[in-house]
């Protein structure tokens, strides 16, 4: 027997309540079994040709500093307008008790690599909605392509795995306002 379908309004409220927020208690741990469960939920995202391209790595405690140092050490100071920005990577991941890095494996072709990245981005959004459902605050930080090789090595992933997201997870310490969204434009082509 299958569960009854969720009311669309329930899902709309969940999706609309998701906020990007770094306002979390950095000392309140997120249970590891909860993070693992969120990764399992993420794996329900669609995957082109069933490649299951997503990879997950969880950093807590001192691991967050190792993540920041690996990224900072991989960056070329000459590419930054202010070299001190690199030092920010060494401490920025300490703002949340759990950092979740999500990678996408390279495909056998350029198109498959793009499809893998799309599937991994869908997995990230699924994970973020799951985090919202259990009351966690989350923030999807962009990847740092210049550090992909260092991150893949640190995470124990296959070489050429691209970082898609560095996600801050934690228990919120305050409410975050609902951002205004522009109206959705839907183009109808039935005539």
N, C-alpha and C positions, 0 to 999 in steps of 0.2 A: 504494500500500500504506500502510495506517495503522500507526502505532506501537501496540505492545501496550498494553493498559490498565495504568495504575499500580496497584499493590497498594494497597488501602485503608489497610492498616497503614502504608505509607510516607507517605501523605498525612496520616494521623492523627499520626504522629510530627512531621511538618513543622508542622502546625497547632499542636500542643501545645508545640513548641519556640519559637514566636514569643513574644517578650517586648517589652513597652513599656520602653524603656531609653534614658536620656540619658547612660549611661556609655560615651561614645565619645571617640575621639581627635579633638579639634577641628582638629588640624593635618594629619591624614591624609586627603587628598582622595578623594572617591568619583568614579571616572571618569565623565565626562559621557555617554559612550556607554552605560554601564551604567544610568544614571538614565533615559536615553531609552528603553532597552530595557524597563525596568520600567514606564514609562508606556505603552509599546506592549502589554505584558502586561495592564496594568490595563484597557485598552480592550476586552478580551475579556469584561468583565462584561456581564451582561444590561442591555438598554436598552429601556424601554417605547417602543413605536412607532418604534424605531430613531432616536431623537433624538440619540444620542451626545452627551450633555449635558456631559461632563466637560471641564474645561480644566486645563492644567498650567502651572506657572511654576516655574523652578528659580532659586534664589538661592545664590550662593557668594561667597567673598571679600567685598568691600565691599557687594555686593548684599544681604547679610544685614542690614547696618546700615540700608540704605535701606528694607528691608521693615519693620524695627522702628520706624524713625522715621515711616514713613507710617502705621502703625497707631497709634502713640502720638499723633501729631498729629491723628488723626481722632477721638480719644476725648475725651469731655467730663469734665473733672476733677470736676464736681459729682455725677456718677453713681458715683463711687468713694468708699468709706469712708475710704480713705487715698490721697490724690492721688499720693504717691510710687510707687504701684503702676503708674502710667502710665509712669514712667521705666524700670521693669523691662522694658517692651516694647522699649525702645531697645537693650538689650544681650542679652536672652534668646536671640535667634536666633544668637548667636555661639557657642553651646555645641556646635554640630555643624558639620561642614564644608559640609554641603549641607542647605538648607531647600527643601522642595518644597511649594508651595501648590497645592491642588486646589480648583477651583471648579465650580459647577453653574449652567448658564444657566437663566434663567427660561423657563417654558413659555408656551404661548398661553392657558393657563387655570390656575386655582389648582391643579386636580388634576394637570395635566401638570407644573407646577413641583414639586409634591411627588414625583411619579414620577421626575422628573429628579434630584432630590436623593437619592432612594433608589438609583437606578442609580449615581450618583456615589459614594455610600457603599460600594456593592458593588465599584466600581472601586478605591477606596482599600484595602479589605481584600485584594483580589486583588494589588495592588501590594505591600502589607505582607508577604504570604506569599511573593511573589517575592523581596523583599529578604531575608527570612529564609533562603530557599533558597540565596542566594549568600553568606550569612555576614554580612550587614549588620545592625546594630542599628537599630531604628526606634522612633519615638514619635509617636503621632497626637495632636496638640494640637487642642483645640477651636477652632472659629472665633470670631471677634469680630464679631458682626453689626453693631455700630455702626461698624465700619471696612470693611464690605464694599465700599462705593463707592470708597474710597481704594485698597483692595487691587486691585479690578477695574481701576481706572485704571492703577495701577503695573504690573500684569501685562499690560496691553494687551487685556483681555477686553471682551466686550460689557457695556454698562451693565446693572445689575440682576443681574449674576452674583454668586451667593452663595458665600462661602468655606465649604467643607465641612471641610477639614482643612489644618492646617499641620504638615507631617511633617518631623521631624528625622531625617536619615540620616547614618550614620557607621560606622566600623569599631569594633567593641566593644573595650573595654580590660579588661573583666572579665565573668565570668559573672553572670547575674541569676537569682535563685532562682525556681522555679516557683511561681506564686501558687496558693493553694487556690481551687478553683472549687466552687460549690454543685452538687449533683446536678441534672441536667436533668430537668425534669418534662414528661412526654409524656402528653397526654390522649388516650385511645383511645375512639373512637366507633363501633365496629363492631357494637354491639348496639342 
